[in-house]
Amino acid sequence: QVQLVESGGGLVQSGGSLRLSCAASGSIFSNNPMAWYRQSPGKQREFVASISSGSSTNYAVSVKGRFTISRDNAKNTVYLEMNSLKPEDAAVYYCHQHPQSWGQGTQVTVSS
């Protein structure tokens, strides 16, 4: 059974930075694509970034150039480095492991 535990969320001022972490267990981490999604109140969950088992990355247009996804297979952990944060980035951020495992989410709040 796959378990994903996110951490690193919090309150930050607009223009600030945060780094989210997602620790995985219960699977062969290095074999699995990983991704970050986010959901803000009243909106559908949306894709933020993904990283393949070979460390190829993809980003949503809204975060490209500001966010960086990375993985450390030795630590079974995927990261999301978020810079130049905007109020519209505020959401609950979820870690996802292909095909259908989700973490519990971590709240990111951005004050203007």
C-alpha atoms as one frame of an Amber mdcrd trajectory, in Angstrom:
protein
   0.000   0.000   0.000   1.441   3.311  -1.123   1.643   6.114   1.426   2.468
   9.688   0.520   3.102  12.291   3.202   3.447  15.943   2.238   5.107  18.624
   4.324   6.458  22.130   3.964   3.304  24.145   3.487   2.634  27.320   5.381
   2.042  31.051   5.209   4.304  33.166   3.031   4.180  36.701   1.699   3.653
  37.389  -1.963   6.997  37.076  -3.727   8.274  34.602  -1.181   9.337  30.978
  -1.476   8.433  27.604  -0.044   9.650  24.071  -0.594   7.195  21.223  -0.374
   8.272  17.650   0.249   6.467  14.378  -0.302   7.834  11.231   1.285   6.679
   7.988  -0.306   6.577   4.460   1.018   5.083   1.160  -0.036   6.273   1.153
  -3.621   9.417   1.097  -5.729   9.662   4.869  -5.733  12.259   5.207  -8.463
  10.003   3.410 -10.966   7.057   5.734 -10.566   6.220   9.081 -12.121   5.336
  11.643  -9.464   3.353  14.852  -9.625   2.020  17.769  -7.662  -1.534  19.019
  -7.944  -3.333  21.797  -6.111  -6.872  22.697  -5.208  -8.228  25.989  -3.966
 -11.742  26.509  -2.526 -14.478  26.221  -5.119 -12.121  25.028  -7.833 -11.229
  21.678  -9.299  -7.939  20.061  -8.497  -5.398  21.138 -11.088  -2.075  19.862
 -12.317   1.004  21.758 -11.186   4.076  19.746 -12.147   5.243  16.211 -12.843
   8.498  14.304 -12.972   9.053  10.984 -14.679  11.092   8.069 -13.416  13.845
   9.396 -15.655  13.474  12.910 -14.178  11.852  14.527 -17.198   9.639  17.347
 -15.989   6.453  19.097 -17.042   4.811  22.194 -15.632   1.522  23.989 -15.784
   1.819  27.229 -17.718   0.858  29.201 -14.634   3.888  28.018 -12.644   6.524
  27.477 -15.320   9.657  29.432 -14.535   8.701  29.865 -10.882   8.294  26.290
  -9.605  10.755  23.411  -9.834   9.931  19.756  -9.247  12.687  17.334  -8.358
  13.106  13.903  -6.859  15.602  12.120  -4.643  15.205   8.397  -5.234  17.582
   7.573  -2.389  15.187   9.312   0.011  11.957   8.259  -1.729  11.019  11.918
  -1.809   9.745  14.367  -4.381  10.055  18.117  -3.913   8.351  21.214  -5.220
  10.404  24.387  -4.944   8.075  27.370  -5.271   9.477  30.845  -5.868   7.909
  34.226  -6.588   4.696  33.045  -4.998   1.500  34.882  -5.843  -1.807  35.021
  -3.967  -3.332  32.871  -6.711  -0.892  30.078  -5.827  -2.644  29.629  -2.488
  -4.182  26.167  -2.315  -3.907  22.743  -0.788  -1.069  21.005  -2.582  -1.285
  17.271  -3.147   1.386  14.786  -4.026   0.444  12.121  -6.559   2.112   8.882
  -7.516   1.094   7.298 -10.775  -1.402   5.811 -11.255  -3.761   6.608  -8.389
  -2.104   7.326  -5.054  -2.582  10.670  -3.317  -1.239  12.303  -0.195  -3.359
  14.121   2.354  -2.316  17.564   1.149  -0.462  20.501   2.621  -1.853  24.024
   2.803  -0.054  26.901   1.126  -1.261  30.396   1.978   0.112  33.477   0.228
  -0.577  36.892   1.691  -0.626  39.947  -0.552
